Amino acid sequence: MRMETVGKKRAEPPFVLALDVGSSGTRGRLFDARGRTLKRCEVRIRHQATSKPDGTVVGDAEAVLNEAIQIIDGLLKAAGRHAEQIAAVACDTYASSLVGVDARGRPLTPVFTYADARPAPQVAQLQRELDEDAVQQRTGCRFHASYLPARFRWLQATEPQTLASAAYWLSLGEFVYVHLLGKRAASFSTAAWTGLLNRHELDWDAELLAALPVKADQLSSLRDTGEPLQGLRQKFARRWPQLKQAKWFPAIADGYASNIGSDATDLQSYALSLGTSGAVRVLLEGTPDVVPHGLWCYRVNRRQSLLGGALNDGGRAVAWLRGLLKLPPVDGLRPVITAPPAMDTPVVLPFLTGERSPGWAGHATASFTNMDLHTDPAALFRGLLEGIALRLGLIADEVRRLAPDVARVVVSGGAAEDLPEWLGILADVIGAPMVASLEGQTTLRGTAVTALEVVAPKAERVPAAIGDTFSPNAEHRAAYDAARERQISAYDALIAAPPA
């Protein structure tokens, strides 16, 4: 079943203009009331983060703002006279982005991304000073370089003048909205990914903020996903008269949007993303009493939480190795991906930019072991695919503690689309059927659907497009159990073991 598209004349209003700010580009689409993409109404602009050997991974806030403006221009032009039927604008961004701005909203810093590993020393500092288990149970997050508590401590230690000069601290979505609407507001899901939202009180965690060099009034006001803003700044109202009355929904985190967009919205459906990074997530009603150590739990709205775990490096690691080894195109790699598991496959820890779930070792580096003179590039590639799958399998095992009845895992993301046979390895490792998403961009669809629930609540949505299902092969179970034990041993030796 392919993603459903519809011509502008047959589309059912009202329409939603959805924006997605990803780590590799910004894109936008128009959706009708049934959640169908309008034909020839999609715009994409690529960008790339700046990375350095010291752990720096940063972006450019003004570039993203300009991309968003260009995409809105392009979609309004593509919609033509139908642009008057756009009732809402909705946005998602990659999670844990941060930019410091002055009182006028001008950026004073680059965009610090979730992959920027420089606050690792401050993670250890926070762990010494505070009760990390208690913090996790309040916020749903442990201390990690990808979250803002360590980031603010790092700024205090390395850039105190910048910290003192910043009037506000915003995510990318908030930054875009400040410039288009003149308003600061963060959705619960965006706030949850900072590591600073109290998941029970649905407010910034006062106890944690008291230990950080930032005040609550430097962060945005909080609102639910379905509580829109309205009213463009004058220059944009003149530029986009079609959007003067539109509702602007606060930006949500891409992981939450992906679950919604892939119809993974119950306890029997997990979402697995394999884009630049990787993640396993399940949507829960309410919020659990206890969050497992290896997972995060983000309060995404007043009714629900998103439980799961993430890897910094999914497709990013695959692209790195393919380029490094000058591997053949995808067609030439299929025999490597579909081969049965083998004992001599290299054991890979895929931590090019540190580890998040389930071990939270932000200082981790990648490693390849179990190699000899007969190890070739194909074996290294297979080892990396298995290594990523095994880490995602450990996350899925922890998710099962609170959502044990998984019937399917919907897999989305560019890396999965590029290497669809990888889903066979994932099914064997995780022990559940993998269903390929054919939405192309589950995040964009999910972002649109969250807005449609408000502006078109009675319209019947078309189901998310899905493709092939890869079922677990019972004959491979023992081999992958052994591979998991080898990887855990390598992890303990290289990361978890204390220095001699």
ABEGO torsion letter per residue (X at the ends): XBBBBBBAAABBOBBBBBBBBBAAEBBBBBBBAAGBBBBGBBBBBBBBBBBBAAGBBBBBAAAAAAAAAAAAAAAAAAAEAAAAABABBBBBBBBGBBBBBBAAGBBABBBBBAABAAAAAAAAAAAAABBAAAAAAAAGBBBBAABAAAAAAAAAAABAAAAAABABBBBAAAAAAAAAAGBBBBBAAAAAAAGABBAAAGBBBAAAAAABABBAAABBBBBBAABBBBGBBAAAAAABAAAAABBBBBBBBAAAAAAAAAGBABAABBBBBBBABBBBBBBBBEBBABBBAABBBBBABAABBBBEBBBABBAAAAAAAAAAAGBBBAAAAAAAAABBBBAABBBBBBBAAEBBOAAGBAABBBBBBGBBAABBAAAAAAAAAAAAAAAAAAAAAAAAAABAABABBBBBEAAAAABAAAAAAAAAAAGBBBBBBAAGBAAAAAAAAAAAAAABAABBBBBBBBBBBBBBBAAAAAAAAAAAAAAAAAAAAAAABBBX
